[in-house]
Structure formats: C-alpha cells, structure tokens
Amino acid sequence: MWSVSRPSNRETDISAIQLRGMESPRVRSRLRLLALCLLTCLAVLEFSARGPFRALGSGRDFNDFISPYAQTRLWLSGHDPYAPLNLRERWPVFPGPTFLIKESVDGTLPAKRGLPSPYLESAFPLLLPIAELPWRSAIWVWVLTCLLAVFVVAAILIHLAGVRRRSQLALIIFVAVLLLAPMQTAIAASNIVTVVIALGMIGVFCLTKNRAGTAGVLLTIAIALKPTVALPFAIYALVSRNRIKVITPAIVTAILLLFLSIIPQHGRTLWWKSFLANNQSMFAPGAIDDFSTANPLHFQLVNLQAALFPILQKRALTQFGTGLIFVVLIAFWFRAVCRDGQLGLLDLAILATAALLPVYHRFTDAGLLAVPVAWALREMQGERRGFAAGCLLLASPFLIPGATMLQEFSRRSAILENLSRSRWWDWFILPHECWLILMLCVVLLTVRSLPRGHKLVQPGRESQPANRTVGPQ
C-alpha cells in the first residue's frame, strides 16, 4: 500500500507566512482606501458647510454676484451699469443694506464697498440668462453653476495629471480641490472666479484634444468675465503651437461680445467714463482694493504688492518691484519652454501661481493654486517628490483663510495684538500668503529649469498630448 507523506510543520509554517505576506498588501490597500473614503466624506462635509450652505444661507441676500446681477439688468434696460445711484434703484433685495442709500448718494460706494462691481461690459451678455431670472431663483442657479465649475476643475486636473479616474490618486486630487479654502470662500461669496477657472481649464483640455478653435472661444469668454484670473490660461494657449488656431476664433468671439454689449445702448458709446471713475475710486489710497496698509482690508489681497508695500513704503517702487519680479519669473519660464518645446501641467502650474503676483487678486482668486497642488500630488511617487512635497507644504496654509484669521485673532489675543504692532507682522506674518505664492512659483520654476535628463515621468501616468507643446509635465 502506498503511503501518503504529510507536509512537515516547517513547510506548513512557511506556507502560512507566504500567505500572510500576500494578504498584507491587500489589507494595507483596503485600509488606505477606507481612510481615503473617510477623508473624502469629511472634505465634502467641510466644503458644503463653508461653501454652498453659506452661499444659500447667510450670504444669499448680499454676496459678490448680486451687483453683477443688478448691473446686467441695468445694461439690458439701457442704463449705466456703473452708476451707484442706478445700482441702488435696481438692487434686487428689499430692504437693501443700510449703507447702500447713504454711500450711493455721497459717492463713496465704489471706494468703500467695491460697488458697482468693476466687471467689463462684455461680461453682461454672458450673465444675461441668469440675470433674467428673479433673484431668489437666480442665486440658486448661480451657486449650482459654481459648484459644477469646481467639479469640472477637479475632473480636468485629474485628466491633465494623467491619472486614472477611478484611482486613489484621482480621489486625492478631488479632495485637495475641495479642501482649498479659496475655493470654499469663492462658493460662499458666489464669486465668479470658480466659473472663470473652469472655463480656462476646459480651454486647456480642448488644446490637449486638438480643438484649438473651441479653446479660443472659451478662453475669450473667460477673459470677458474676469481677465486677471483668465490670464494664465491665455498665456498657456498663446505659447502653444496651436496659437494661430486659437487666436482667430478668439478674435471673432471678442468682436461678437463687443457687438452684443453695444446693442442695448442703441449704438451709443460705452460707459467707459463711469467704469474708469469707479476703478480709480476703488484703487485710491485707503480704498477697498488698495494694496497699501492704508486700506484696512489689505490683508485680503494675495498679489505681491500687498507684501512689498509695507517694506518699500512707496507705491511706484512697489509696482516696479512687483512688475520686475513677474517679468523675471515669466522670462525664466519662457526660456525653459523654448529649450525643450513642450508644455504641460507643470507649465500651467507655474503660470497659475505667477499670475497671482502682479495684479489685483483677492483670496478667492487663489483657487488657481489647485493646479500646482494637482501637479505636486502626481509627483509624490516620482524622483521629484522632494520638490512636490515642498510645493504641498507651501500650499498647505491655503487650507484655511489664514490672513483673515490672523487679523481676527489679533483683536482677541493680547500676544497677537502686541505682535501686530511689529514690523514682522506687516512685513511677513500678515501677508504670508503673498510670500508663499512667490516661493511656490520659484520652486516650480526650479523643477522646470532642470535638464530634460532629470525629468522622470512614470509610465502610464502621462496623458497623451495633442502635439509636442501640449501634455503634462
């Protein structure tokens, strides 16, 4: 009779250890996924509480969209949309704010409140479909549009990063976009910036799909709504190899928007005098958009002038210094692009950060930092993870409205109140967001300036470019 040999205890132990070794990575992967799902739920809750719930709650009757809404209705009726008295008459909420009547009469409304909003007249035809609705319905439609824009930005960043849509990294990028405080604040204030960023991102996406004509139309619409935020996407398109195909439909769209802007006036001249007068009042020393310390709300600005002025103390020198820094940064970037002839996500990240420096930007506009954050998250598993970690560290303070919190706590804490009287407070602490954006841009430029041999793109993680100048870095 044949005897059946049984495995020894040693062989059994080895098999058990091998089985545990195979199961261990699966368990860790499931735990990571569980933790990520929990983080996603918390991010959605925070985003909802700080964004749409505030927009449709306490911020429903006074926000950043109510003035463009009323101005669009004024424009459609053939009245000056930049006249404070006209804005008071067409204010959609009754009763309006107590300051509206007084400051519209004495002419201080633009300087103190930034009203009427200084949007270009070409924006009004684009806002007309929503402005035709009653205010109670319009604000709901607008907030939902802004929410959709945030999800569009996250989806396109995932695509440009070359990440699979159902991967854990894609979920991390989505969570990062939701957690950015500028995005949350923009939704809460019903600010137009999220829609403009989404239009710019769709335009870049169209470039990657070789649809330059559509990109030109979308970028022109973004510029018509808010040119300072659309700037990085416009530069990106103009540097690409398809710029001729972009420029032609862009010019046609711009002419069409200009023509539509004139129609309600029956051929009369545009209201440039009122527009320029309001802008002069808003940027006057001590006014709401002034970058100097004479403006009590200067800490809400993220452009570099707000950080340089406390040090230089001269407006002309501050403007010159900011402009020089911006030109140097763009020159270094353009030199790197000309060297290898390629554009990608890294280049868009550089432009998004650099564009925040030279011109007026409030905290909400820092939602552009979603681009460098997405690039850094993608690179955390590559050889450039040191630079990527540095970028994430520099961007992490934008998870909270830091400058506003510092200003508020300085009134309640004796320690912070004493610190707020020092030069360090005005030079570095309060305008820390401006310095962080500058340092972030420098780090990104350092990566971009590395020789091509130092670049490591892991296989399968890079999206397919439409041509040599469009594809993620």
Secondary structure, DSSP 4 states (H G I P E B T S, - for coil): -PPPPPPPHHHHHHHHHHHHHHHHHHHHHHHHHHHHHHHHHHHHHHHHHHTHHHHTTTTSSSSTTHHHHHHHHHHHTTS-TT-HHHHHHT-SSSS--HHHHHHHHHT-HHHHH--S----GGGHHHHHHHHTS-HHHHHHHHHHHHHHHHHHHHHHHHHHTT--TTSHHHHHHHHHHHH-HHHHHHHHTT-THHHHHHHHHHHHHHHHTT-HHHHHHHHHHHHHH-HHHHHHHHHHHHHSTTHHHHHHHHHHHHHHHHHHHHGGGTTPPP-HHHHHHHHHHHTSTTSTT--STTSTTGGGB-STHHHHHHHH--HHHHHHHHHHHHHHHHHHHHHHHHHH----HHHHHHHHHHTTTTS--BGGGGGGGHHHHHHHHHHTTSTTHHHHHHHHHHHGGGGTTHHHHHHHHTTT-HHHHHHTTSHHIIIIITTHHHHHHHHHHHHHHHHHTS-GGG----TT-SPPPSBTTBS--
